[in-house]
Amino acid sequence: MKLLRDILYGTPIIDSVGNTNMAVSKVVFDSRKVVKECLFVALSGTQVDGHEFIETAIEKGARSIICEKLPEDIKQDITYIQVKDSKAALGIVASHFYDDPSEKLDLIAVTGTNGKTTVTTLLYRLFQSLGHEAGLLSTVAVYIGKESFPATHTTPDPVAINDYLKKMVDRGCKYCFMEASSHGIHQKRIAGLKVRGAVFTNISHDHLDYHKTFDDYILAKKKLFDELPKTAFALVNVDDRHGRTMLHHTKAQQYTFSLKSDSDYKAKILEHRLNGMLLRLGNQEVWTKLIGHFNAYNIAAIYGVACLLEQDELQIVTALSNLPAVEGRFQYIQSSDDITAIIDYAHTPDALKNVLQTIRQLRSGNEKVITVVGCGGNRDTAKRPEMARIATQMSDQAIFTSDNPRNEDPEAIIKDMEMGVEMHLSHKFLSITNRKEAIKAAIRLAQKDDIILIAGKGHEKYQEIKGEKLPFDDFAIASQFLNQTVS
């Protein structure tokens, strides 16, 4: 229990009605989760307006309400707090309700189109291997120390974030590594948090179904850096042309990483093989099991964060060499007749291009590259033809298939993709709507030493179709068919 007046501290209030010297049992913003004596925060959304559920929340036992507009029917014994922005207020009160856990550990937020999951996951593993208790909030999983929980969003809601952070503090965690998605930043899910450091990996075409313009997308990412305090650090990829943009107006201490440009934390690829890379980081050399230029950037970012958090450089490099690849990020299987299948989460044009460029660099001879790729439904449609264009240009054979069609017709999605194929490359693609059959076809087309890229879903263990999440695992299915081919 907390007193309402205490958890309201720092919240800009327009008006209030009622007594703030009352106990709050819980903070909720979903009327279905209301419990007796809780604080209900009414959020204005694009599809649902929480203000419409204030009466329901009171009937279920809420005694205090945060809202942007006071209801006409003011109830006795209920306290109403009017604010300009309920989303920002939710972050502040949630932090206070859980005893401001972000102030009791080093919270590192990682944003960018690609690389967030790899960077946060490997930072978590790195710090665990260096002997520190750490937490992770990522697309793939949530970790509190060594205990894992399923992830529901790239960046959870403010109540869930603070609940997890409080558990991390109680478990003795000193660090937490968190993905900060553009949606999460824009929707103020990280409001009220004290961030020790922020990392920018890169930015490319994505999420324009939500942000509408690329400039809006950039500004959403930049907001994370604009709001950093002087005590924090900002670490950005200066090989990305928007890297320095993130640093404009930030109060934080500024640092950079790169492969090409001069920077504070520069990586150089010395050797590049299918089973890993030899990198130079500063004056140190490190062998990593990760593959590709994009992962060299990720390693540079991870190295930079660890140094900025005052870890020993030699211990960092030693620990990096032992870190396994992240599930569904350039994860590969090899059959006994040397057919290689690579599973990767690449679901944006830039990510797909990066993975295919890496595969090209790893080819030793005349191996064919066969790419299985789809695009998600109810998402940015502009990237569909671009994904198909890249797949056909950079592969010997492309197979267009379903990804997560959600509420769209998968065949209509594939038709959108086909529009991006250049006429002279039309012989290089097949369309197979059933994803399992598409993977099976790719493996049947492959011969000794060929490389199959299965892109778009990576770590996901489901396909989302008509509101249902049906079991589906690219890695397991590819393994099954590769074994059948071998036998």
Secondary structure as the mmCIF struct_conf table of DSSP 4:
data_model
#
loop_
_struct_conf.conf_type_id
_struct_conf.id
_struct_conf.beg_label_comp_id
_struct_conf.beg_label_asym_id
_struct_conf.beg_label_seq_id
_struct_conf.end_label_comp_id
_struct_conf.end_label_asym_id
_struct_conf.end_label_seq_id
STRN STRN1 LYS A 2 LEU A 3
HELX_RH_AL_P HELX_RH_AL_P1 LEU A 4 ILE A 7
TURN_TY1_P TURN_TY1_P1 LEU A 8 GLY A 10
STRN STRN2 ILE A 13 VAL A 17
BEND BEND1 GLY A 18 GLY A 18
BEND BEND2 THR A 20 THR A 20
BEND BEND3 MET A 22 MET A 22
STRN STRN3 ALA A 23 VAL A 24
STRN STRN4 VAL A 27 VAL A 28
BEND BEND4 PHE A 29 ASP A 30
HELX_RH_3T_P HELX_RH_3T_P1 SER A 31 LYS A 33
TURN_TY1_P TURN_TY1_P2 LYS A 36 GLU A 37
HELX_LH_PP_P HELX_LH_PP_P1 CYS A 38 CYS A 38
STRN STRN5 LEU A 39 VAL A 41
STRN STRN6 SER A 44 SER A 44
BEND BEND5 THR A 46 GLN A 47
STRN STRN7 ASP A 49 ASP A 49
HELX_RH_3T_P HELX_RH_3T_P2 GLY A 50 PHE A 53
HELX_RH_AL_P HELX_RH_AL_P2 ILE A 54 GLU A 59
TURN_TY1_P TURN_TY1_P3 LYS A 60 GLY A 61
STRN STRN8 SER A 64 CYS A 67
BEND BEND6 GLU A 68 LYS A 69
BEND BEND7 GLU A 72 ASP A 73
HELX_LH_PP_P HELX_LH_PP_P2 ILE A 74 LYS A 75
TURN_TY1_P TURN_TY1_P4 GLN A 76 ASP A 77
STRN STRN9 THR A 79 VAL A 83
BEND BEND8 LYS A 84 LYS A 84
HELX_RH_AL_P HELX_RH_AL_P3 SER A 86 PHE A 97
TURN_TY1_P TURN_TY1_P5 TYR A 98 ASP A 99
HELX_RH_3T_P HELX_RH_3T_P3 PRO A 101 GLU A 103
BEND BEND9 LYS A 104 LEU A 105
STRN STRN10 ASP A 106 THR A 111
BEND BEND10 GLY A 112 GLY A 115
HELX_RH_AL_P HELX_RH_AL_P4 LYS A 116 SER A 129
TURN_TY1_P TURN_TY1_P6 LEU A 130 GLY A 131
STRN STRN11 ALA A 134 LEU A 137
BEND BEND11 THR A 139 VAL A 140
STRN STRN12 ALA A 141 ILE A 144
TURN_TY1_P TURN_TY1_P7 GLY A 145 LYS A 146
STRN STRN13 GLU A 147 PRO A 150
BEND BEND12 HIS A 153 THR A 155
HELX_RH_AL_P HELX_RH_AL_P5 PRO A 158 ARG A 171
TURN_TY1_P TURN_TY1_P8 GLY A 172 GLY A 172
STRN STRN14 TYR A 175 GLU A 179
HELX_RH_AL_P HELX_RH_AL_P6 SER A 182 HIS A 186
TURN_TY1_P TURN_TY1_P9 GLN A 187 GLY A 192
BEND BEND13 ARG A 196 ARG A 196
STRN STRN15 GLY A 197 PHE A 200
BEND BEND14 HIS A 205 HIS A 205
HELX_RH_AL_P HELX_RH_AL_P7 LEU A 208 HIS A 211
BEND BEND15 LYS A 212 THR A 213
HELX_RH_AL_P HELX_RH_AL_P8 PHE A 214 ASP A 226
TURN_TY1_P TURN_TY1_P10 GLU A 227 GLU A 227
TURN_TY1_P TURN_TY1_P11 LYS A 230 THR A 231
BEND BEND16 ALA A 232 ALA A 232
STRN STRN16 PHE A 233 ASN A 237
TURN_TY1_P TURN_TY1_P12 VAL A 238 ASP A 239
BEND BEND17 ASP A 240 ASP A 240
TURN_TY1_P TURN_TY1_P13 ARG A 241 GLY A 243
HELX_RH_3T_P HELX_RH_3T_P4 ARG A 244 LEU A 247
TURN_TY1_P TURN_TY1_P14 HIS A 248 HIS A 249
BEND BEND18 ALA A 252 ALA A 252
STRN STRN17 GLN A 253 SER A 258
BEND BEND19 LEU A 259 SER A 261
BEND BEND20 ASP A 264 ASP A 264
STRN STRN18 TYR A 265 ARG A 273
TURN_TY1_P TURN_TY1_P15 LEU A 274 ASN A 275
STRN STRN19 GLY A 276 LEU A 281
TURN_TY1_P TURN_TY1_P16 GLY A 282 ASN A 283
STRN STRN20 GLN A 284 THR A 288
BEND BEND21 LYS A 289 LYS A 289
BEND BEND22 GLY A 292 GLY A 292
HELX_RH_AL_P HELX_RH_AL_P9 HIS A 293 LEU A 308
TURN_TY1_P TURN_TY1_P17 LEU A 309 GLU A 310
HELX_RH_AL_P HELX_RH_AL_P10 GLU A 313 LEU A 320
TURN_TY1_P TURN_TY1_P18 SER A 321 ASN A 322
HELX_LH_PP_P HELX_LH_PP_P3 LEU A 323 VAL A 326
TURN_TY1_P TURN_TY1_P19 GLU A 327 GLY A 328
BEND BEND23 ARG A 329 PHE A 330
STRN STRN21 GLN A 331 GLN A 334
TURN_TY1_P TURN_TY1_P20 SER A 336 ASP A 337
STRN STRN22 THR A 340 ASP A 344
BEND BEND24 THR A 348 THR A 348
HELX_RH_AL_P HELX_RH_AL_P11 PRO A 349 LEU A 362
BEND BEND25 GLY A 365 ASN A 366
STRN STRN23 VAL A 369 VAL A 373
TURN_TY1_P TURN_TY1_P21 GLY A 377 ASN A 378
BEND BEND26 ARG A 379 ARG A 379
TURN_TY1_P TURN_TY1_P22 THR A 381 ALA A 382
HELX_RH_AL_P HELX_RH_AL_P12 LYS A 383 MET A 394
BEND BEND27 ASP A 396 ASP A 396
STRN STRN24 GLN A 397 PHE A 400
BEND BEND28 ASP A 403 ASP A 403
STRN STRN25 ARG A 406 ARG A 406
TURN_TY1_P TURN_TY1_P23 ASN A 407 ASN A 407
BEND BEND29 GLU A 408 GLU A 408
HELX_RH_AL_P HELX_RH_AL_P13 PRO A 410 GLU A 418
TURN_TY1_P TURN_TY1_P24 MET A 419 GLY A 420
BEND BEND30 VAL A 421 VAL A 421
HELX_RH_3T_P HELX_RH_3T_P5 MET A 423 LYS A 428
STRN STRN26 PHE A 429 SER A 431
BEND BEND31 THR A 433 ASN A 434
HELX_RH_AL_P HELX_RH_AL_P14 ARG A 435 LEU A 445
TURN_TY1_P TURN_TY1_P25 LYS A 448 ASP A 449
STRN STRN27 ILE A 451 ALA A 455
BEND BEND32 GLY A 456 GLY A 456
TURN_TY1_P TURN_TY1_P26 GLY A 458 HIS A 459
STRN STRN28 TYR A 462 ILE A 465
TURN_TY1_P TURN_TY1_P27 LYS A 466 GLY A 467
STRN STRN29 GLU A 468 PRO A 471
HELX_RH_AL_P HELX_RH_AL_P15 ASP A 474 VAL A 486
#
